[in-house]
């Protein structure tokens, strides 16, 4: 076992948990009694899990150690970490009051458009959920955590995409503002504006690096350099975000009558064959097979 839970409660239960499957992400609501979870010195760190977890305390506080960073996180904060460099989490005694309650959103790391050095800047520390984006994200997570089973199966993927976009926007804002441990250069703001421009024009088949550079009055080489500094290319960033939107629509029962080539075209893919190849490369399955599985899963859900 990679972790060693310790608790004084004789019944051995350290958490009650319920989860909500939101398609691209998952949200779990956990109620924790006072506990301490540690990775002992003799245990090797687990391999990279490929996910990032964003924690939003709903009641009480917790203390965490990630890598060499010590944090105390409470209501109104957000906390991002991964399991690979986790060291310790403590839920302190609270005088017999309600247990610590948190919502934890698990996000596949490839879906967050930031290179490792930028993610490291915000991991393992409390991130105040202030400002328009932080407040919106925290409120959205809280509303989902309080959901009482009224969501339809088709609502999950839509809400998951909204939540993913809010998380990406919050992390972008946090990195740009220098709230993290390693503030980025001022031109980070330009990169974020360019990414927002791309998001608004994903449907345009004429969206190209040259068009983007011209719209922002910068050279094409400078545009490529901005993205290369983040460990990616402009074309790959456009393609991955188009594929995310197409994948969402393919899984949506409301759009089941829309042919696959129409959905592909809606998100800027002019050629069906090229779309199918890109989709299979990204997700390991053809668009048609993915849609069939997603809709069958939706139909079989209660």
PASEBA-1860 file (N, C-alpha, C; in nm, 3 decimals):
! residues 302
1> XXXXXXXX> 0.085/-0.120/0.000/0.000/0.000/0.000/0.089/0.125/0.000 ~ 0.060/0.224/-0.085/0.144/0.342/-0.091/0.124/0.438/0.024 ~ 0.011/0.429/0.096/-0.018/0.522/0.205/-0.050/0.446/0.331 ~ -0.029/0.512/0.445/-0.058/0.452/0.574/-0.158/0.539/0.649 ~ -0.288/0.509/0.642/-0.384/0.589/0.717/-0.375/0.558/0.866 ~ -0.395/0.660/0.946/-0.396/0.642/1.091/-0.513/0.718/1.149 ~ -0.592/0.655/1.235/-0.707/0.721/1.297/-0.734/0.661/1.433 ~ -0.787/0.743/1.523/-0.821/0.695/1.656/-0.961/0.636/1.662
9> XXXXXXXX> -1.039/0.647/1.553/-1.176/0.597/1.555/-1.175/0.444/1.550 ~ -1.243/0.383/1.648/-1.235/0.238/1.663/-1.302/0.164/1.548 ~ -1.401/0.224/1.485/-1.468/0.152/1.377/-1.384/0.151/1.249 ~ -1.271/0.221/1.248/-1.180/0.214/1.135/-1.221/0.296/1.014 ~ -1.338/0.355/1.015/-1.383/0.431/0.898/-1.324/0.571/0.904 ~ -1.256/0.608/0.798/-1.196/0.741/0.794/-1.266/0.832/0.695 ~ -1.358/0.779/0.615/-1.422/0.865/0.516/-1.553/0.805/0.467 ~ -1.647/0.892/0.440/-1.765/0.858/0.361/-1.751/0.931/0.229
17> XXXXXXXX> -1.789/0.866/0.120/-1.760/0.924/-0.011/-1.871/0.892/-0.108 ~ -1.901/0.989/-0.194/-1.991/0.965/-0.306/-1.932/1.037/-0.427 ~ -1.954/0.982/-0.545/-1.893/1.037/-0.664/-1.993/1.071/-0.772 ~ -1.956/1.164/-0.856/-2.037/1.203/-0.972/-1.949/1.193/-1.096 ~ -1.989/1.108/-1.190/-1.914/1.094/-1.315/-1.956/1.206/-1.409 ~ -1.859/1.290/-1.445/-1.888/1.405/-1.531/-1.817/1.392/-1.666 ~ -1.798/1.270/-1.710/-1.737/1.249/-1.841/-1.587/1.268/-1.837 ~ -1.539/1.384/-1.879/-1.394/1.408/-1.886/-1.332/1.422/-1.749
25> XXXXXXXX> -1.410/1.455/-1.647/-1.359/1.468/-1.511/-1.452/1.392/-1.416 ~ -1.406/1.377/-1.293/-1.487/1.312/-1.190/-1.486/1.399/-1.065 ~ -1.600/1.407/-0.998/-1.610/1.482/-0.874/-1.650/1.388/-0.761 ~ -1.572/1.389/-0.653/-1.603/1.308/-0.535/-1.620/1.399/-0.415 ~ -1.723/1.372/-0.336/-1.747/1.445/-0.212/-1.711/1.353/-0.097 ~ -1.618/1.398/-0.011/-1.568/1.313/0.097/-1.590/1.381/0.232 ~ -1.635/1.302/0.328/-1.650/1.347/0.466/-1.546/1.272/0.548 ~ -1.454/1.344/0.606/-1.341/1.282/0.675/-1.344/1.313/0.824
33> XXXXXXXX> -1.328/1.211/0.906/-1.306/1.230/1.048/-1.160/1.269/1.069 ~ -1.125/1.313/1.189/-0.984/1.346/1.213/-0.893/1.228/1.177 ~ -0.791/1.255/1.097/-0.703/1.149/1.052/-0.571/1.208/1.006 ~ -0.477/1.118/0.986/-0.348/1.157/0.929/-0.306/1.047/0.832 ~ -0.280/1.087/0.706/-0.237/0.992/0.604/-0.097/1.033/0.561 ~ -0.003/0.938/0.571/0.136/0.971/0.540/0.197/0.867/0.449 ~ 0.291/0.911/0.367/0.377/0.817/0.297/0.503/0.803/0.383 ~ 0.530/0.683/0.428/0.645/0.663/0.517/0.775/0.679/0.440
41> XXXXXXXX> 0.882/0.700/0.514/1.013/0.724/0.453/1.060/0.605/0.371 ~ 1.017/0.484/0.409/1.066/0.365/0.339/0.991/0.338/0.208 ~ 0.884/0.411/0.185/0.802/0.385/0.067/0.846/0.474/-0.048 ~ 0.863/0.412/-0.163/0.899/0.488/-0.282/0.775/0.560/-0.334 ~ 0.793/0.680/-0.391/0.679/0.748/-0.450/0.618/0.663/-0.561 ~ 0.484/0.663/-0.573/0.421/0.588/-0.681/0.451/0.652/-0.814 ~ 0.436/0.579/-0.923/0.457/0.641/-1.054/0.353/0.749/-1.079 ~ 0.385/0.839/-1.171/0.294/0.947/-1.205/0.158/0.890/-1.244
49> XXXXXXXX> 0.054/0.934/-1.174/-0.080/0.879/-1.198/-0.145/0.935/-1.322 ~ -0.090/1.042/-1.376/-0.148/1.101/-1.496/-0.269/1.187/-1.470 ~ -0.298/1.216/-1.342/-0.413/1.300/-1.309/-0.372/1.409/-1.211 ~ -0.449/1.515/-1.211/-0.437/1.623/-1.113/-0.567/1.628/-1.034 ~ -0.556/1.646/-0.904/-0.676/1.657/-0.821/-0.686/1.798/-0.766 ~ -0.803/1.858/-0.784/-0.831/1.991/-0.731/-0.928/1.975/-0.615 ~ -0.885/2.016/-0.495/-0.965/1.998/-0.373/-1.028/2.132/-0.335 ~ -1.158/2.129/-0.306/-1.230/2.246/-0.257/-1.293/2.211/-0.123
57> XXXXXXXX> -1.237/2.259/-0.010/-1.299/2.232/0.120/-1.439/2.294/0.128 ~ -1.534/2.217/0.176/-1.671/2.265/0.193/-1.701/2.294/0.340 ~ -1.625/2.230/0.431/-1.643/2.254/0.575/-1.516/2.211/0.646 ~ -1.462/2.298/0.730/-1.343/2.265/0.807/-1.214/2.295/0.731 ~ -1.103/2.244/0.786/-0.971/2.268/0.728/-0.891/2.137/0.723 ~ -0.791/2.136/0.638/-0.696/2.025/0.635/-0.556/2.082/0.618 ~ -0.457/2.004/0.663/-0.317/2.041/0.642/-0.255/1.939/0.547 ~ -0.173/1.986/0.456/-0.117/1.898/0.354/0.030/1.929/0.331
65> XXXXXXXX> 0.104/1.824/0.297/0.244/1.838/0.257/0.256/1.771/0.120 ~ 0.300/1.849/0.024/0.321/1.799/-0.113/0.461/1.842/-0.156 ~ 0.546/1.744/-0.192/0.686/1.774/-0.216/0.741/1.842/-0.091 ~ 0.791/1.965/-0.103/0.843/2.034/0.016/0.752/2.149/0.058 ~ 0.627/2.150/0.014/0.536/2.261/0.044/0.434/2.220/0.150 ~ 0.422/2.303/0.252/0.328/2.280/0.362/0.213/2.381/0.349 ~ 0.090/2.333/0.357/-0.026/2.420/0.339/-0.134/2.386/0.440 ~ -0.212/2.488/0.474/-0.336/2.468/0.548/-0.448/2.524/0.462
73> XXXXXXXX> -0.544/2.438/0.430/-0.645/2.471/0.330/-0.782/2.467/0.395 ~ -0.860/2.573/0.375/-0.993/2.579/0.433/-1.096/2.628/0.333 ~ -1.216/2.650/0.382/-1.325/2.698/0.296/-1.284/2.831/0.232 ~ -1.305/2.841/0.102/-1.263/2.959/0.029/-1.130/2.943/-0.041 ~ -1.062/2.829/-0.016/-0.937/2.798/-0.085/-0.961/2.684/-0.184 ~ -0.870/2.672/-0.278/-0.861/2.554/-0.363/-0.719/2.500/-0.349 ~ -0.704/2.370/-0.374/-0.573/2.308/-0.354/-0.554/2.203/-0.463 ~ -0.447/2.218/-0.542/-0.419/2.125/-0.650/-0.297/2.040/-0.615
81> XXXXXXXX> -0.307/1.910/-0.641/-0.191/1.822/-0.619/-0.203/1.697/-0.706 ~ -0.095/1.622/-0.712/-0.100/1.489/-0.771/-0.046/1.390/-0.669 ~ -0.069/1.261/-0.695/-0.033/1.161/-0.596/0.117/1.134/-0.595 ~ 0.185/1.165/-0.704/0.325/1.126/-0.717/0.414/1.191/-0.612 ~ 0.385/1.316/-0.573/0.469/1.384/-0.475/0.395/1.415/-0.345 ~ 0.285/1.345/-0.327/0.210/1.357/-0.200/0.294/1.302/-0.085 ~ 0.293/1.372/0.028/0.365/1.324/0.147/0.274/1.305/0.268 ~ 0.182/1.400/0.289/0.102/1.389/0.412/-0.024/1.474/0.401
89> XXXXXXXX> -0.135/1.422/0.454/-0.258/1.499/0.470/-0.309/1.476/0.612 ~ -0.344/1.584/0.682/-0.396/1.575/0.819/-0.529/1.650/0.827 ~ -0.629/1.582/0.883/-0.755/1.647/0.918/-0.756/1.659/1.070 ~ -0.742/1.780/1.125/-0.728/1.794/1.271/-0.861/1.776/1.343 ~ -0.850/1.751/1.472/-0.969/1.747/1.557/-1.038/1.884/1.553 ~ -1.169/1.883/1.558/-1.241/2.011/1.553/-1.342/2.026/1.666 ~ -1.309/1.967/1.778/-1.393/1.986/1.897/-1.528/1.918/1.888 ~ -1.536/1.807/1.816/-1.661/1.733/1.807/-1.762/1.790/1.710
97> XXXXXXXX> -1.724/1.895/1.638/-1.817/1.953/1.542/-1.824/1.866/1.417 ~ -1.892/1.915/1.314/-1.910/1.839/1.191/-1.775/1.796/1.133 ~ -1.767/1.680/1.066/-1.640/1.636/1.008/-1.598/1.727/0.892 ~ -1.472/1.713/0.856/-1.420/1.786/0.742/-1.486/1.733/0.614 ~ -1.534/1.824/0.532/-1.601/1.785/0.407/-1.529/1.855/0.292 ~ -1.498/1.780/0.187/-1.433/1.839/0.072/-1.489/1.781/-0.056 ~ -1.480/1.860/-0.162/-1.508/1.812/-0.297/-1.374/1.801/-0.369 ~ -1.350/1.688/-0.434/-1.224/1.665/-0.505/-1.255/1.637/-0.651
105> XXXXXXXX> -1.201/1.719/-0.739/-1.220/1.702/-0.883/-1.094/1.638/-0.940 ~ -1.109/1.524/-1.005/-0.997/1.455/-1.066/-0.996/1.481/-1.216 ~ -0.883/1.535/-1.265/-0.871/1.578/-1.404/-0.753/1.505/-1.469 ~ -0.772/1.440/-1.582/-0.656/1.384/-1.654/-0.557/1.495/-1.689 ~ -0.430/1.474/-1.654/-0.329/1.577/-1.675/-0.322/1.626/-1.820 ~ -0.336/1.539/-1.922/-0.327/1.588/-2.060/-0.434/1.689/-2.099 ~ -0.544/1.697/-2.021/-0.651/1.790/-2.054/-0.624/1.931/-2.003 ~ -0.519/1.948/-1.925/-0.483/2.082/-1.876/-0.370/2.137/-1.963
113> XXXXXXXX> -0.394/2.247/-2.034/-0.301/2.295/-2.136/-0.184/2.375/-2.081 ~ -0.112/2.318/-1.984/0.000/2.389/-1.923/0.120/2.295/-1.916 ~ 0.238/2.345/-1.947/0.358/2.262/-1.929/0.384/2.236/-1.782 ~ 0.469/2.137/-1.755/0.492/2.094/-1.617/0.542/2.207/-1.528 ~ 0.629/2.292/-1.581/0.686/2.396/-1.494/0.578/2.494/-1.446 ~ 0.474/2.517/-1.527/0.367/2.605/-1.484/0.275/2.535/-1.385 ~ 0.247/2.406/-1.408/0.166/2.333/-1.311/0.237/2.324/-1.177 ~ 0.368/2.303/-1.180/0.443/2.296/-1.054/0.431/2.425/-0.973
121> XXXXXXXX> 0.410/2.536/-1.043/0.401/2.665/-0.974/0.277/2.676/-0.887 ~ 0.174/2.599/-0.917/0.048/2.611/-0.843/0.014/2.487/-0.762 ~ 0.094/2.383/-0.774/0.064/2.258/-0.704/0.110/2.265/-0.558 ~ 0.035/2.196/-0.473/0.077/2.177/-0.335/0.070/2.299/-0.247 ~ -0.019/2.393/-0.277/-0.034/2.510/-0.192/-0.178/2.562/-0.201 ~ -0.219/2.634/-0.097/-0.354/2.689/-0.099/-0.363/2.798/-0.205 ~ -0.471/2.796/-0.281/-0.495/2.894/-0.387/-0.627/2.964/-0.355 ~ -0.624/3.088/-0.309/-0.749/3.157/-0.274/-0.844/3.164/-0.393
129> XXXXXXXX> -0.967/3.119/-0.370/-1.068/3.120/-0.477/-1.136/3.256/-0.481 ~ -1.056/3.359/-0.505/-1.107/3.496/-0.510/-1.115/3.542/-0.655 ~ -1.172/3.659/-0.675/-1.186/3.710/-0.810/-1.301/3.642/-0.882 ~ -1.329/3.691/-1.002/-1.445/3.642/-1.076/-1.431/3.495/-1.110 ~ -1.316/3.454/-1.162/-1.299/3.315/-1.207/-1.295/3.220/-1.088 ~ -1.215/3.255/-0.985/-1.205/3.168/-0.868/-1.338/3.151/-0.796 ~ -1.411/3.261/-0.780/-1.541/3.253/-0.715/-1.640/3.171/-0.795 ~ -1.636/3.187/-0.928/-1.727/3.111/-1.014/-1.695/2.962/-1.007
137> XXXXXXXX> -1.567/2.927/-1.012/-1.527/2.787/-1.005/-1.565/2.726/-0.871 ~ -1.533/2.794/-0.764/-1.563/2.740/-0.630/-1.713/2.722/-0.611 ~ -1.792/2.819/-0.656/-1.936/2.807/-0.645/-1.992/2.694/-0.729 ~ -1.935/2.675/-0.847/-1.981/2.569/-0.937/-1.952/2.431/-0.875 ~ -1.830/2.416/-0.818/-1.796/2.290/-0.752/-1.890/2.264/-0.635 ~ -1.916/2.368/-0.556/-2.005/2.352/-0.439/-2.146/2.313/-0.484 ~ -2.197/2.375/-0.589/-2.331/2.340/-0.638/-2.336/2.194/-0.684 ~ -2.232/2.149/-0.754/-2.229/2.010/-0.798/-2.221/1.915/-0.679
145> XXXXXXXX> -2.142/1.954/-0.577/-2.127/1.870/-0.458/-2.258/1.855/-0.383 ~ -2.344/1.955/-0.392/-2.472/1.952/-0.320/-2.584/1.895/-0.405 ~ -2.552/1.850/-0.526/-2.653/1.795/-0.617/-2.716/1.670/-0.555 ~ -2.848/1.659/-0.567/-2.923/1.554/-0.497/-2.977/1.447/-0.590 ~ -2.904/1.414/-0.694/-2.947/1.306/-0.782/-3.047/1.346/-0.887 ~ -3.056/1.476/-0.916/-3.154/1.521/-1.015/-3.094/1.531/-1.155 ~ -2.962/1.509/-1.169/-2.899/1.521/-1.301/-2.940/1.404/-1.390 ~ -2.966/1.433/-1.517/-2.987/1.328/-1.615/-2.850/1.276/-1.661
153> XXXXXXXX> -2.844/1.152/-1.712/-2.715/1.099/-1.757/-2.646/1.189/-1.860 ~ -2.724/1.252/-1.946/-2.664/1.337/-2.049/-2.612/1.468/-1.994 ~ -2.651/1.504/-1.870/-2.603/1.630/-1.812/-2.457/1.621/-1.771 ~ -2.413/1.501/-1.730/-2.279/1.485/-1.677/-2.169/1.534/-1.770 ~ -2.162/1.483/-1.896/-2.055/1.527/-1.986/-2.057/1.677/-2.013 ~ -2.176/1.735/-2.023/-2.184/1.880/-2.048/-2.128/1.958/-1.928 ~ -2.171/1.919/-1.809/-2.121/1.988/-1.690/-1.972/1.963/-1.671 ~ -1.924/1.844/-1.708/-1.782/1.815/-1.698/-1.698/1.905/-1.785
161> XXXXXXXX> -1.744/1.933/-1.907/-1.671/2.022/-1.996/-1.669/2.164/-1.941 ~ -1.782/2.208/-1.884/-1.786/2.342/-1.823/-1.688/2.349/-1.706 ~ -1.690/2.245/-1.623/-1.601/2.243/-1.507/-1.454/2.241/-1.551 ~ -1.422/2.163/-1.653/-1.285/2.158/-1.703/-1.241/2.295/-1.754 ~ -1.327/2.362/-1.827/-1.293/2.495/-1.878/-1.272/2.595/-1.764 ~ -1.357/2.587/-1.660/-1.341/2.676/-1.546/-1.209/2.649/-1.472 ~ -1.174/2.522/-1.458/-1.048/2.489/-1.391/-0.930/2.543/-1.472 ~ -0.934/2.524/-1.604/-0.825/2.575/-1.688/-0.817/2.727/-1.680
169> XXXXXXXX> -0.933/2.794/-1.679/-0.933/2.940/-1.669/-0.878/2.986/-1.534 ~ -0.917/2.915/-1.427/-0.867/2.952/-1.294/-0.716/2.934/-1.284 ~ -0.666/2.822/-1.334/-0.522/2.798/-1.329/-0.446/2.900/-1.415 ~ -0.502/2.934/-1.530/-0.439/3.037/-1.614/-0.430/3.169/-1.540 ~ -0.541/3.208/-1.478/-0.543/3.334/-1.403/-0.444/3.331/-1.287 ~ -0.438/3.217/-1.218/-0.348/3.203/-1.104/-0.202/3.212/-1.149 ~ -0.169/3.143/-1.257/-0.032/3.147/-1.308/0.004/3.287/-1.354 ~ -0.089/3.351/-1.426/-0.063/3.485/-1.479/-0.043/3.587/-1.367
177> XXXXXXXX> -0.118/3.571/-1.258/-0.110/3.668/-1.149/0.011/3.646/-1.059 ~ 0.078/3.532/-1.077/0.194/3.505/-0.993/0.156/3.454/-0.857 ~ 0.032/3.406/-0.838/-0.009/3.351/-0.709/0.069/3.225/-0.677 ~ 0.110/3.150/-0.780/0.185/3.026/-0.761/0.327/3.055/-0.717 ~ 0.403/2.948/-0.704/0.538/2.959/-0.649/0.639/3.011/-0.750 ~ 0.604/3.011/-0.878/0.701/3.053/-0.980/0.633/3.142/-1.083 ~ 0.617/3.270/-1.057/0.549/3.359/-1.149/0.612/3.356/-1.287 ~ 0.528/3.364/-1.388/0.574/3.362/-1.526/0.602/3.503/-1.576
185> XXXXXXXX> 0.664/3.511/-1.690/0.696/3.640/-1.749/0.569/3.713/-1.788 ~ 0.576/3.847/-1.803/0.457/3.924/-1.837/0.389/3.878/-1.966 ~ 0.466/3.824/-2.060/0.402/3.785/-2.187/0.311/3.664/-2.171 ~ 0.308/3.606/-2.050/0.210/3.501/-2.024/0.068/3.552/-2.051 ~ 0.045/3.679/-2.021/-0.088/3.736/-2.048/-0.123/3.733/-2.195 ~ -0.024/3.759/-2.282/-0.048/3.753/-2.425/-0.084/3.610/-2.467 ~ -0.013/3.512/-2.413/-0.042/3.373/-2.447/-0.185/3.336/-2.408 ~ -0.228/3.380/-2.291/-0.364/3.350/-2.246/-0.468/3.417/-2.336
193> XXXXXXXX> -0.441/3.539/-2.380/-0.534/3.606/-2.471/-0.541/3.532/-2.605 ~ -0.428/3.484/-2.650/-0.426/3.409/-2.776/-0.505/3.279/-2.761 ~ -0.488/3.211/-2.649/-0.563/3.087/-2.628/-0.713/3.113/-2.622 ~ -0.753/3.223/-2.559/-0.895/3.258/-2.555/-0.948/3.287/-2.695 ~ -0.866/3.354/-2.776/-0.904/3.382/-2.915/-0.924/3.251/-2.991 ~ -0.832/3.157/-2.973/-0.844/3.029/-3.041/-0.972/2.957/-2.999 ~ -1.001/2.958/-2.870/-1.123/2.893/-2.821/-1.247/2.951/-2.889 ~ -1.249/3.082/-2.908/-1.366/3.146/-2.971/-1.376/3.116/-3.119
201> XXXXXXXX> -1.268/3.071/-3.181/-1.268/3.051/-3.327/-1.242/2.906/-3.366 ~ -1.262/2.813/-3.273/-1.238/2.673/-3.305/-1.324/2.624/-3.421 ~ -1.441/2.684/-3.437/-1.532/2.641/-3.542/-1.487/2.683/-3.682 ~ -1.393/2.776/-3.689/-1.350/2.834/-3.817/-1.245/2.745/-3.882 ~ -1.275/2.684/-3.998/-1.176/2.598/-4.063/-1.053/2.676/-4.111 ~ -1.065/2.808/-4.121/-0.953/2.891/-4.164/-0.866/2.939/-4.047 ~ -0.893/2.886/-3.928/-0.810/2.922/-3.813/-0.672/2.860/-3.830 ~ -0.572/2.942/-3.850/-0.435/2.896/-3.872/-0.340/2.980/-3.786
209> XXXXXXXX> -0.219/2.932/-3.764/-0.122/3.012/-3.691/-0.100/3.150/-3.753 ~ -0.098/3.157/-3.886/-0.077/3.287/-3.952/-0.193/3.383/-3.921 ~ -0.316/3.333/-3.925/-0.432/3.417/-3.894/-0.426/3.464/-3.748 ~ -0.388/3.374/-3.658/-0.380/3.409/-3.516/-0.274/3.516/-3.493 ~ -0.159/3.498/-3.556/-0.051/3.596/-3.539/-0.095/3.733/-3.589 ~ -0.161/3.736/-3.705/-0.205/3.864/-3.762/-0.307/3.932/-3.672 ~ -0.398/3.852/-3.613/-0.502/3.909/-3.527/-0.443/3.971/-3.401 ~ -0.324/3.928/-3.361/-0.262/3.979/-3.238/-0.140/4.067/-3.266
217> XXXXXXXX> -0.120/4.098/-3.396/-0.016/4.192/-3.437/0.123/4.147/-3.389 ~ 0.148/4.017/-3.406/0.280/3.963/-3.375/0.327/3.879/-3.493 ~ 0.454/3.850/-3.497/0.506/3.770/-3.608/0.470/3.624/-3.588 ~ 0.470/3.550/-3.697/0.439/3.408/-3.690/0.545/3.335/-3.607 ~ 0.670/3.371/-3.621/0.776/3.305/-3.546/0.761/3.331/-3.395 ~ 0.719/3.453/-3.359/0.701/3.485/-3.217/0.585/3.404/-3.159 ~ 0.477/3.388/-3.237/0.364/3.306/-3.193/0.410/3.164/-3.164 ~ 0.487/3.106/-3.257/0.534/2.970/-3.236/0.624/2.961/-3.113
225> XXXXXXXX> 0.703/3.063/-3.091/0.793/3.062/-2.976/0.716/3.065/-2.844 ~ 0.607/3.143/-2.840/0.524/3.148/-2.719/0.473/3.010/-2.682 ~ 0.430/2.933/-2.780/0.376/2.801/-2.752/0.487/2.700/-2.726 ~ 0.599/2.713/-2.796/0.712/2.623/-2.773/0.763/2.634/-2.629 ~ 0.756/2.755/-2.574/0.798/2.774/-2.435/0.708/2.697/-2.338 ~ 0.588/2.662/-2.382/0.494/2.586/-2.300/0.500/2.436/-2.334 ~ 0.595/2.399/-2.420/0.611/2.258/-2.454/0.509/2.205/-2.552 ~ 0.455/2.293/-2.639/0.354/2.249/-2.734/0.364/2.332/-2.861
233> XXXXXXXX> 0.284/2.296/-2.961/0.278/2.374/-3.084/0.140/2.436/-3.098 ~ 0.132/2.539/-3.179/0.002/2.605/-3.201/-0.097/2.507/-3.263 ~ -0.053/2.435/-3.365/-0.143/2.343/-3.436/-0.193/2.233/-3.342 ~ -0.105/2.181/-3.258/-0.146/2.075/-3.166/-0.247/2.127/-3.064 ~ -0.228/2.251/-3.019/-0.321/2.309/-2.922/-0.459/2.325/-2.984 ~ -0.463/2.376/-3.107/-0.591/2.392/-3.177/-0.658/2.256/-3.195 ~ -0.581/2.158/-3.243/-0.637/2.026/-3.270/-0.693/1.961/-3.144 ~ -0.619/1.967/-3.033/-0.665/1.901/-2.911/-0.794/1.963/-2.859
241> XXXXXXXX> -0.806/2.094/-2.870/-0.928/2.159/-2.820/-1.046/2.136/-2.913 ~ -1.022/2.129/-3.043/-1.129/2.092/-3.135/-1.178/1.950/-3.107 ~ -1.085/1.859/-3.084/-1.122/1.721/-3.056/-1.202/1.709/-2.927 ~ -1.167/1.784/-2.826/-1.242/1.782/-2.701/-1.387/1.822/-2.725 ~ -1.408/1.928/-2.803/-1.545/1.974/-2.829/-1.622/1.871/-2.912 ~ -1.555/1.814/-3.012/-1.622/1.713/-3.094/-1.656/1.589/-3.011 ~ -1.566/1.550/-2.924/-1.590/1.434/-2.837/-1.711/1.458/-2.747 ~ -1.722/1.578/-2.694/-1.838/1.612/-2.610/-1.967/1.598/-2.690
249> XXXXXXXX> -1.968/1.652/-2.813/-2.090/1.648/-2.893/-2.126/1.506/-2.937 ~ -2.025/1.424/-2.964/-2.052/1.286/-3.003/-2.118/1.208/-2.890 ~ -2.089/1.244/-2.766/-2.145/1.174/-2.650/-2.280/1.231/-2.607 ~ -2.326/1.337/-2.673/-2.448/1.405/-2.631/-2.570/1.342/-2.699 ~ -2.661/1.278/-2.623/-2.780/1.217/-2.684/-2.866/1.315/-2.762 ~ -2.864/1.442/-2.723/-2.944/1.542/-2.794/-2.897/1.556/-2.939 ~ -2.770/1.526/-2.964/-2.713/1.543/-3.099/-2.698/1.411/-3.173 ~ -2.764/1.306/-3.126/-2.743/1.175/-3.186/-2.787/1.168/-3.332
257> XXXXXXXX> -2.876/1.259/-3.374/-2.920/1.259/-3.514/-2.822/1.334/-3.605 ~ -2.728/1.405/-3.548/-2.631/1.479/-3.628/-2.524/1.384/-3.679 ~ -2.501/1.378/-3.809/-2.396/1.291/-3.862/-2.259/1.330/-3.807 ~ -2.171/1.232/-3.802/-2.038/1.258/-3.747/-1.965/1.364/-3.826 ~ -1.979/1.364/-3.959/-1.907/1.463/-4.039/-1.959/1.604/-4.014 ~ -2.086/1.617/-3.975/-2.141/1.749/-3.942/-2.080/1.800/-3.812 ~ -2.069/1.712/-3.713/-2.006/1.752/-3.586/-1.861/1.788/-3.608 ~ -1.792/1.708/-3.690/-1.652/1.737/-3.719/-1.638/1.874/-3.786
265> XXXXXXXX> -1.725/1.901/-3.881/-1.721/2.030/-3.950/-1.752/2.146/-3.857 ~ -1.844/2.122/-3.763/-1.882/2.226/-3.667/-1.760/2.273/-3.586 ~ -1.664/2.185/-3.568/-1.545/2.219/-3.489/-1.420/2.234/-3.575 ~ -1.442/2.270/-3.701/-1.330/2.313/-3.783/-1.258/2.205/-3.861 ~ -1.309/2.080/-3.858/-1.247/1.972/-3.935/-1.316/1.964/-4.072 ~ -1.244/2.002/-4.174/-1.304/2.008/-4.308/-1.313/1.871/-4.374 ~ -1.228/1.779/-4.334/-1.221/1.648/-4.399/-1.250/1.538/-4.298 ~ -1.351/1.455/-4.326/-1.393/1.350/-4.234/-1.280/1.252/-4.204
273> XXXXXXXX> -1.204/1.214/-4.308/-1.097/1.115/-4.287/-0.990/1.170/-4.192 ~ -0.956/1.297/-4.212/-0.855/1.359/-4.124/-0.907/1.365/-3.980 ~ -1.034/1.396/-3.964/-1.093/1.400/-3.830/-1.088/1.263/-3.765 ~ -1.126/1.159/-3.840/-1.126/1.024/-3.784/-0.986/0.981/-3.741 ~ -0.886/1.013/-3.822/-0.748/0.976/-3.786/-0.703/1.050/-3.660 ~ -0.734/1.180/-3.654/-0.693/1.259/-3.536/-0.765/1.210/-3.411 ~ -0.892/1.176/-3.424/-0.970/1.129/-3.309/-0.915/0.997/-3.258 ~ -0.887/0.905/-3.350/-0.835/0.775/-3.310/-0.697/0.788/-3.245
281> XXXXXXXX> -0.615/0.875/-3.299/-0.482/0.897/-3.241/-0.492/0.952/-3.099 ~ -0.587/1.045/-3.078/-0.601/1.108/-2.946/-0.666/1.017/-2.843 ~ -0.767/0.939/-2.884/-0.848/0.865/-2.787/-0.843/0.713/-2.802 ~ -0.773/0.663/-2.905/-0.758/0.520/-2.921/-0.883/0.448/-2.968 ~ -0.976/0.521/-3.026/-1.103/0.464/-3.072/-1.156/0.551/-3.184 ~ -1.230/0.493/-3.277/-1.286/0.573/-3.386/-1.402/0.658/-3.335 ~ -1.432/0.769/-3.404/-1.547/0.851/-3.362/-1.677/0.772/-3.359 ~ -1.696/0.684/-3.457/-1.821/0.607/-3.463/-1.832/0.512/-3.344
289> XXXXXXXX> -1.724/0.439/-3.314/-1.729/0.345/-3.201/-1.743/0.420/-3.069 ~ -1.675/0.534/-3.057/-1.687/0.612/-2.934/-1.832/0.657/-2.914 ~ -1.894/0.705/-3.020/-2.032/0.753/-3.008/-2.125/0.639/-2.970 ~ -2.108/0.524/-3.031/-2.193/0.409/-3.000/-2.181/0.371/-2.853 ~ -2.059/0.363/-2.803/-2.039/0.327/-2.663/-2.099/0.432/-2.569 ~ -2.075/0.558/-2.602/-2.123/0.665/-2.515/-2.275/0.667/-2.508 ~ -2.340/0.650/-2.623/-2.486/0.655/-2.625/-2.548/0.531/-2.562 ~ -2.483/0.414/-2.581/-2.532/0.293/-2.515/-2.519/0.305/-2.364
297> XXXXXX> -2.408/0.362/-2.318/-2.388/0.383/-2.175/-2.493/0.477/-2.119 ~ -2.523/0.582/-2.195/-2.624/0.678/-2.151/-2.762/0.613/-2.144 ~ -2.793/0.529/-2.245/-2.924/0.466/-2.249/-2.943/0.365/-2.136 ~ -2.832/0.301/-2.094/-2.842/0.200/-1.989/-2.838/0.258/-1.849 ~ -2.805/0.388/-1.838/-2.800/0.450/-1.706/-2.941/0.471/-1.653 ~ -2.961/0.458/-1.521/-3.096/0.475/-1.465/-3.142/0.618/-1.476
END
